[in-house]
Amino acid sequence: MGAKRFLALAARTPAYDGSMAAVVAAEQQKEQPAQRQTSPDEPQQVDVDQMNLIVPGLIERVEV
């Protein structure tokens, strides 16, 4: 390989690095479980213990 060709390829290395980083990030995002997108108006699910920490005594007042 000649010096001209080597320098031409070396000049493109940062572009390859950036595109490969984007590909790896996209693959990692695919592997993660998709989180459900909720609208602001939709109620959120909260664990009973967490709710009891937020509002102490609330669970005792609720009638089922």
MOJONOR-V233129 format. One record per pair of residues at least 24 apart in sequence whose C-alpha atoms are under 7 Angstrom apart, sorted by the first residue. I is the first residue (numbers start at 1). J is the second residue. Records with the same first field share a line. If there is no record, write none. Layout:
I = J + J
//
This chain:
none
//
